[in-house]
Amino acid sequence: QRAWGDEAYPPIGRYNSNTGEWSFFYYELDPVQSANGGWAELSDIAPVPEAEFVVIERDNQGGPDGAVKYLYRIDLDQEMPNTVITKYPVRDLVSELLSVGLFEEIVARSGPHAPLGVKIRLRFTVFSCAIVRNLSV
């Protein structure tokens, strides 16, 4: 997700099921780093223990041209609505991904199928298959 309309940053919405109210927070993307240009986006968000989330921030470039493939941790309970939130680096995936082949995307999954952390699914273009790795965050 990128910023909407005139907004400077992509929004992350949180719904309170007890009150029926939404609150929004803003996520500052890293600058584009690929020599090919392109854009960066907030690609996926997954809950982890302690009411925090891990987000995947990535560019729209694949293989050796992909320069932004990061995991960040955010904690919305520590943030004020309608502000730019603080993100904490967890892992830079670029060198790890390039060491095993060319990739198209990374997607976070968590919940009952990934009880020990965030499960990152890597899809490699060279092999045309999905490889699943578990990462502790």
Backbone hydrogen bonds, N-H to C=O, Kabsch-Sander energy under -0.5 kcal/mol:
donor,donor_aa,acceptor,acceptor_aa,energy
7,E,4,W,-2.8
12,I,25,F,-2.9
14,R,23,S,-2.9
16,N,21,E,-2.9
17,S,15,Y,-0.8
20,G,16,N,-2.7
21,E,16,N,-0.7
23,S,14,R,-2.3
25,F,12,I,-2.2
26,Y,83,T,-2.7
27,Y,10,P,-2.6
28,E,26,Y,-0.5
29,L,27,Y,-0.6
37,G,34,S,-1.7
41,E,58,R,-2.8
42,L,1,Q,-2.5
43,S,41,E,-0.9
43,S,56,I,-2.8
44,D,56,I,-1.0
46,A,54,V,-2.4
48,V,52,E,-2.4
52,E,48,V,-1.0
52,E,49,P,-0.5
53,F,74,I,-2.6
54,V,46,A,-2.8
55,V,72,Y,-3.0
56,I,44,D,-2.5
57,E,55,V,-0.6
57,E,70,Y,-2.6
58,R,41,E,-2.2
58,R,56,I,-0.5
59,D,68,V,-1.9
60,N,39,W,-1.4
63,G,103,F,-1.7
65,D,62,G,-1.5
66,G,63,G,-1.5
69,K,67,A,-0.6
70,Y,57,E,-2.9
71,L,91,R,-2.9
72,Y,55,V,-2.3
73,R,88,Y,-2.9
74,I,53,F,-2.7
78,Q,75,D,-1.5
79,E,76,L,-1.4
82,N,24,F,-4.2
83,T,80,M,-0.8
85,I,26,Y,-3.0
88,Y,73,R,-2.6
90,V,71,L,-2.7
91,R,71,L,-1.6
93,L,69,K,-2.9
93,L,91,R,-0.6
97,L,93,L,-2.9
98,L,94,V,-2.6
99,S,95,S,-1.4
100,V,97,L,-1.2
101,G,97,L,-0.8
104,E,123,R,-2.9
105,E,123,R,-0.7
107,V,121,R,-1.3
109,R,119,K,-2.1
111,G,114,A,-0.6
114,A,111,G,-1.9
117,G,114,A,-1.4
118,V,135,L,-0.8
119,K,109,R,-3.2
120,I,118,V,-0.6
120,I,133,R,-2.0
121,R,107,V,-2.4
121,R,119,K,-0.6
122,L,120,I,-0.6
122,L,131,I,-2.8
123,R,105,E,-1.6
124,F,122,L,-0.6
124,F,129,C,-1.8
125,T,102,L,-1.3
126,V,102,L,-0.8
128,S,124,F,-1.2
129,C,124,F,-0.9
131,I,122,L,-3.0
133,R,120,I,-2.1
135,L,118,V,-1.7
